[in-house]
Each structure stands twice: as C-alpha cells, then as structure tokens.
Amino acid sequence: MVFQWGPGFCRSPGSNCNTPSIVSNKFTIHGLWPSNHSEPQPNECIKSNAKGGSLDPAKLPTKLITNLMTSWPSYRGTSARFWKDQWSKHGTCSFNRFDQIQYFNLAFNNWSGMGLYDLLKSEKIEPGTQNAPNTYDKNKFIEAIKKHRFKDEVTVTPLFYCNNNIDLTEIRMCLDDDGFQYMNCTGTSPKLMDTCGQQIEWYK
C-alpha cells in the first residue's frame, strides 16, 4: 500500500505536476501494488482486451468514485486516467482475488483506516514549509505509526521513499495477500527498499 505525499512527489524530477491540484493536508494513495519478494515484479497481468484487463472508471459506483476523488487524486492528469493506469499495471495482478470494485474499495478502506497524516500530527510530526522544512529522525515516524496502528505487531515496519535521500515522497506498507493484514516488507525488490536516510525532511 503506497501512501503518497503530494508536495514531495511533485518535487521529484520529471513529475510534471499540475500545481493547483496538490493536496498538502493529507497523504493520498499512489497505488495498491501486488508484489513478489524478488524480481520480476508482476505488472499488466491481463491484456486490455481480456476480461478484467481494462477499467472504465465511469462504471464504478458513484460512492466509490467520490471516495477515490478524495483519497486517490492525480497530480498530473485526470484522476480517472490515474485509476485506469493503476488498474492496468497493478490491479490486474490481483484480479484472481479482487475484482475492480473490490480492489479500489480495498485501497480506500486501507487508506481511510490508516489516517496517516492525522496519526503523525497527533504525535507532533507535521510538515514544515519549503523555506523551513521540518526534519525528523526516521524512527520517530516509525514509532508513531507503530504506536497507533501496529502496537502488538512488532515486525510491521513501514518503508520510506525520498528525493535525494531526505525529501519525503512516499510511505509504503506491505499487506498479506488477503489485503487486510499488514506485514513486514521483506525481499530484494527495489519496491521493497527504503530510499531515505535516517533524517527525513517533511515539508509542503
């Protein structure tokens, strides 16, 4: 499960974000990616002309679309296109377990259940500004997340992704293949590798 920090993502080289759309008061969803412990990683598991291979976002339930507009916006194009691309690349690889509606509901429910921004804020971990970034030890993030969500699950440790080893862009957490049980991310895939140093800058 990939939680994206919009301002950091949009500072990434080549992001080409549509600046007015950047959300800076919450993490949003980048994706829910079925993964292997090692390479190669699954992607585009169903051809677009086969059953389940292509998503028509307009056919999703209205309530789900509303939820996705809040939780899974695009910063560089239409949100519907973003969902379509994420389904094609990643969602199709879980189609044997989750149909399209189940997949997007699962992502939304995990996002809303985590409440990542508010969780961190409750522990006085908040983003600064571009002129005055707030810097935190990575362990402070980990301790806050574990305290609120994984108190009795000592092996669950989130992964952090940064620009230049310091500027926070994403927090990733692994789920079992049931889609509900969080677990530690293990393996040799780059998807499962932390790219932040011990000190992390978080800012809008």
C-alpha positions in Angstrom: 0.0 0.0 0.0 1.6 3.2 -1.2 0.8 6.4 0.7 2.0 9.5 -1.3 3.0 12.9 0.0 1.9 15.1 -2.9 4.3 18.1 -2.4 7.3 15.8 -2.2 6.2 13.7 -5.1 5.8 16.9 -7.2 9.3 17.9 -6.4 10.5 14.7 -8.0 12.4 15.1 -11.3 10.0 14.7 -14.2 6.9 14.7 -12.1 5.3 17.5 -14.2 2.5 18.1 -11.7 -0.4 20.3 -12.1 0.5 22.6 -9.2 -3.1 23.8 -8.1 -4.2 20.2 -7.6 -1.5 19.3 -5.0 -3.0 18.1 -1.7 -0.9 19.2 1.3 -3.1 18.4 4.3 -3.1 14.6 3.9 -1.3 11.7 2.3 -3.1 10.3 -0.7 -3.0 6.9 -2.5 -0.4 6.2 -5.1 -1.4 2.6 -5.5 -2.0 -0.8 -4.2 0.6 -3.0 -5.8 0.7 -6.8 -5.7 4.4 -7.7 -5.3 6.8 -10.6 -5.2 9.6 -10.9 -2.6 12.1 -10.8 -5.5 12.2 -9.8 -9.1 10.5 -9.9 -11.5 7.5 -8.0 -10.2 4.1 -8.6 -11.6 2.6 -6.0 -13.8 0.0 -5.7 -16.6 -1.2 -9.3 -15.8 -4.2 -9.2 -18.1 -4.3 -7.9 -21.6 -6.5 -4.9 -22.1 -8.9 -6.7 -24.4 -9.4 -9.6 -22.0 -12.0 -9.8 -19.1 -10.8 -7.5 -16.3 -8.0 -6.1 -18.3 -9.4 -2.6 -18.8 -11.1 -0.3 -16.3 -13.9 2.1 -17.2 -13.8 4.5 -14.2 -17.3 5.8 -15.1 -18.8 2.4 -14.4 -17.5 2.4 -10.8 -20.2 3.0 -8.2 -20.9 6.7 -7.5 -20.0 6.5 -3.9 -16.7 4.8 -4.7 -15.8 7.4 -7.2 -16.5 10.1 -4.6 -14.2 8.2 -2.2 -11.4 7.9 -4.7 -11.6 11.6 -5.7 -10.8 12.3 -2.0 -8.2 9.6 -1.4 -6.6 8.9 -4.8 -6.3 12.1 -6.9 -3.9 12.5 -9.7 -1.4 15.4 -9.6 -0.6 15.3 -13.3 -3.7 14.5 -15.3 -7.2 13.3 -14.7 -7.8 11.1 -11.7 -9.9 8.7 -13.8 -6.8 8.2 -16.0 -4.7 7.5 -13.0 -7.0 4.9 -11.7 -7.3 3.3 -15.1 -3.5 3.1 -15.4 -3.0 1.8 -11.9 -5.6 -0.9 -12.5 -4.0 -1.9 -15.8 -0.5 -2.1 -14.3 -1.1 -3.4 -10.8 -4.8 -4.2 -10.1 -4.9 -6.8 -12.9 -2.4 -8.8 -10.9 -4.8 -9.3 -8.1 -7.9 -10.0 -10.3 -7.9 -13.6 -9.1 -8.7 -12.3 -5.6 -10.3 -8.9 -6.1 -12.5 -7.6 -8.9 -12.2 -3.9 -9.9 -14.7 -2.6 -7.3 -13.2 -4.8 -4.6 -9.7 -3.6 -5.4 -10.5 0.1 -5.3 -12.6 -0.3 -2.2 -9.8 -2.2 -0.5 -7.3 0.6 -1.3 -9.7 3.2 0.0 -10.5 1.3 3.2 -6.8 0.8 4.0 -6.1 4.5 3.3 -9.0 5.7 5.5 -8.3 3.2 8.2 -4.7 4.3 8.4 -5.4 8.0 8.8 -1.7 8.6 8.3 -1.5 12.4 8.3 -3.6 12.8 11.4 -1.8 10.0 13.1 1.5 11.7 12.7 0.1 15.1 13.6 -1.2 13.6 16.9 2.5 12.8 17.7 3.6 16.4 16.8 5.1 15.2 13.5 4.0 17.8 10.9 5.2 19.1 7.6 7.1 22.4 7.5 7.4 24.8 4.6 9.7 24.9 1.7 11.7 27.7 3.3 11.6 26.0 6.7 11.4 22.2 6.4 10.7 20.1 9.5 13.4 17.4 10.0 12.7 14.2 11.9 14.6 11.1 12.7 13.1 8.2 10.7 12.5 6.3 13.9 10.1 9.0 15.1 7.8 8.3 12.1 8.1 4.5 12.7 7.4 4.8 16.4 4.3 6.9 15.8 2.9 4.6 13.2 3.5 1.5 15.3 2.0 3.1 18.4 -1.3 3.9 16.7 -1.7 1.1 14.2 0.7 -1.8 14.9 1.1 -1.7 18.7 1.2 -5.5 19.1 2.8 -6.2 15.7 6.5 -5.5 16.3 7.5 -6.9 12.9 5.5 -4.4 10.9 7.8 -1.6 9.8 6.9 1.0 7.1 9.3 1.9 4.2 10.1 5.5 3.3 10.8 6.9 -0.1 12.6 10.2 -0.6 14.0 12.5 -3.2 17.8 12.9 -2.7 17.7 10.5 0.3 15.9 13.1 2.5 12.8 14.8 1.0 9.8 12.6 1.8 7.7 11.4 -1.1 6.0 8.2 0.0 5.4 5.8 2.9 4.9 2.2 1.9 3.4 -0.6 3.9 3.0 -4.2 2.9 -0.2 -6.3 3.2 -0.7 -10.0 3.2 -2.4 -11.3 0.0 -5.8 -11.1 1.8 -5.4 -7.3 1.5 -6.3 -6.7 5.2 -3.4 -7.9 7.3 -0.3 -5.7 7.4 3.0 -7.4 7.5 6.7 -6.5 7.3 8.1 -5.8 3.9 10.7 -8.4 3.1 12.5 -9.2 -0.1 15.1 -7.9 -2.6 12.8 -6.0 -5.0 13.5 -2.2 -5.3 9.8 -1.8 -4.5 10.7 -3.1 -1.0 13.8 -1.0 -0.4 13.9 2.1 1.7 15.4 5.1 0.0 15.5 7.7 2.8 18.4 8.4 5.1 18.0 8.4 8.9 17.0 12.1 8.8 13.9 12.9 6.8 12.7 16.4 5.8 8.9 16.8 5.5 7.5 19.9 4.1 4.7 21.3 1.9 
